[in-house]
Structure formats: C-alpha cells, structure tokens
Amino acid sequence: MPPWLDADLASELARGVLVTISLVLLTSVASCVLGLLAATGRRSPGVAVRRLSATFVEIFRNVPALILLIFFAFAVPNVLPADLRRSLLFDNAVMDAISTVTTLPLPYYALAAATALTANTAAHLAEVVGSGMDAVAPTRAEAARTLGASARQANWSVTVLDGVRIAFPGIINRLVHNLKNTALVGLVAVPDAFQEIRGAIDETFEATQLLLFAAVLYLALATVLEFGLRRLEVALWRGRPIDRVVDV
Amino acid sequence: MSDQLSFIWDQLPNLLWGFPNQRPGGLLLSILLSAGAIGVGLVLALTLGFGTHSHRRLVRAVSSRFIWLVRGIPLIVLLVLLFQFLGTGGLFGIRFSAFWTAAVTLVMYSAAYQADIISGGIAAVPQQLRDDARVLGAGPLTVARTITIPHCLRSMRFALITQAITIFKDSSVVVVLGVADLTTNARIALGGDVTRAPFWVATYLAVGLLYWIVAFSLGRLAQRSARSQTHAPPARREKVGAHA
C-alpha cells in the first residue's frame, strides 16, 4: 500500500469503480435491447417503423458519445425554466429515492449519461446485429415456415437469433468500446472510477501512480468483460454448427 | 428563438475554424488532428500489422502487446496519462504541448485499432500468392509492397474507413487537454456565463450536426466502397487463386 492511500481515499476509489461497473452493466443490457429493436425495426415491413429506426441509428451513430453526454446532461436541462428544471430533474421524490439507493448526489446526471451511452451503443449495435441478420440465409427462415413455424417464430428464432450469433464478435467489440466510453461520464459530473481517480490526483498529487492505476483498472475491466462475453458466445453456438446457419 | 440563431451565427466561424487571430481550431482542427492520426497511424499500423505476423517471437509479442494495451485503455485515460509523461513530466527532455500530446496519443490510438484490422487483412492474403511471387524471384519487401499491402488494404478498406470515422468522432475527447477542437471551442463559446445557459441546447445541436455531417458523409463513402468491393470486376488475382 502506498503511504498516500488512506482509508477515505480507498473507499472513494472503490465507490467510483462500483459506479463504473454498474453503469457498464446497465448501459450494456439496455443498449442490447434497444439495438435489437432498432435492427429488427429497420427490417420491418412497416414504413413508419423502418424510417424511425433508421433515423435513430443514423443520428446516434454519427455523433460522438461525448457530445451526446454533454447534450443530455448539461444542455437538455436548460430547455426548462429554472424552477421547473429543479423540481422535475433534481429535487423530487423519484430522484431522492434513486439517490438513496445509489448514493449518487445528483442522479439526474447519471441517468442522462446512461441514456446517452445507451443510445450511442444501441445505434452501433443495431448496425452490427443488422448485418448479422442479413447474413442469415433467407432459405432457413423459409424452411422454418414450411415446417409449420409462424412468421413471427421464424423471424425471431431463425433470423434474429442466428443473426445475433453471427454478429457476436462485433457485439463484443462494441460493448468493450462502450465500457471505455463510460470513462467520459466524469466530464458530466458523474463520480465514476476515472473521475474519482482525477479527484484523488488533485488531493495527493500522485498523478503518475494513479493514472497508471486507471490504465490497469480499465484494461482489467475490459479483459473481464471480453472473457465473459466470449464464454457467452461459445454457449450461444453450442450444438449449432455454423454451416447450418449460413450457406457456406 | 431568433437570439439562439444569432448566437449560433456569431459563433459559427469559431466552431468551424477557430477564434480569430489564433491558430486553426474548431471543426478544421478536429479534421486535421484526426486526418493526421489516421495517416501517420496507418504507417505505424502497417509496421505493427506485419509485426504480428513476424517470424521473430519478440517482434510478434511486442506488436500484439502494444495493440492489446492501447485498445484496452479508454482514450481519455490515455490522453491524461500521456500528458502526465510527455507534457508535465517532460519524459524525453522536451515538454510536449497539449496539442502535440493529443496528436501523439491519437496517432497511437488510431494505429492500434488500424493494426488490428491490418493484421486480420494480412492473414486473409492467400499464402499461395506470396509463395508464387517468391518463386518468381521477388524479395520479401517486394512481396509486401506489391502483393500483401495492396491486397490487405483493398480487402480491409471498409473496416479501415469505418475506423477512421470512429477516430474522427473520438477526437472530441481531446477536450480534456483543452486542445481547441470543435468540442473545446463550443465550451469556450458558451463559457461559464449564466446568461448564456439558454444557448447550450442550440450550440450542442450545432456541434452535433457538424460532427454528424462529416461522419455521415464518410459513412456513405464507406458504403459505396463496400458495394464496389462486392461487385468488383474480376481482378488479376483471380488467375492465381480464389479470394480467401
């Protein structure tokens, strides 16, 4: 233990790491759901749904995550008049409840950051999953229909699920990128791991050691996330040879 | 509404090419920084990409560890860390300015991602092609220059353009070092002034739109190149062996 690391500082850092991990889990799950919806939406027969999904994807994929973060966290509240902003986004029972559970002083910023990261990652995932779905041989969905599956069943369990299987390496890449993007939330007043580390640098001036710690921390988190997702990928492919999914 | 528009109109030159009587900034600097990172990064990435396929174990280990390391650390951490070493610390006897630290970091960051793509591209070049060239008397450098690199860049061009777009968007993170790019200039334009609070939405919509225009058009370019890739006329390589 380095001498400058006292119990207070250690617990602050630990809280930051916890915020980062929670944010990663929350945004990963939410963006997978939203990304899947957008990918299927872009391939739906309804014109309105298709347009809406395409617009969502094209907007949130082509704007930097940092700009989305600042927009949702700092710009959006300025639309509201001061008193309404206060009562709606900061001082109310819901925010107080979230604050008690998560111990975040201003949960609005964390919610806004999670929304921004989710939208960004979901838009990227929609493209990745979509190209996976396009790679599934159409004959397979037709075969499922012939065997008595409904259109919905064939679409879900053949096109969507096999598309996800094919696209999984890309999904892993994107989710790891999302993990690294969470290091930006400190710029919008969310006390995540990197923000706490920067705070600790201001207190102790041990910049080199703390920054190296940050690098090792994110490397470790990324490695763990990637390892877990690779295990999931193997599990998804179990008993399903690839030549039954794509025409090779 | 009209004061919003006039604010944006007044600030637009600052967002596009920087504040008057200062070095280039804004969107222009974002483009210059990322173009430099992509260009210089590509040279480094080719070296690293070949490194991952080297016969020497040490070269292989160093290249793949470098790629793994840089890809595993968030850009914002990398920027602050390198500024600590190069800027504040003056590691090599010269103190890098924030701008040059950002440039060096973006080159490294870009190179690591490009190298990963190129490494895959090199693996996809049919071994037969390279062997044939060697049999015909070409040296290893000639094979790399005339066969491996062109083949790899051609097959990976979609992935490389997509990566270039990501670098352009990620360059917004240099705001942590205060480099006067588009994101930083938006911040400066708004300042700490409370009276400017109403302009936040309009300003960041404008900034988002500027990033969007560049990223979206490059994305269209990538799509077009991908399409020409699938509908490409049979190339010379068709004679020697099937495209892997």
Interface residues (C-beta under 8 A of the other chain):
Chain A: E58 I59 R61 N62 V63 P64 A65 L66 I67 L68 I70 F71 F74 A75 V76 N78 V79 K180 N181 T182 A183 L184 G186 L187 F194 R198 A207 T208 L211 L212 A214 A215 Y218 L219 A222 T223
Chain B: L69 G72 I73 P74 L75 I76 V77 L78 V80 L81 Q84 F85 T88 G89 I165 K169 D170 S172 V173 V175 V176 T183 A197 P198 W200 V201 T203 Y204 L205 V207 G208 Y211 W212 A215 F216 G219
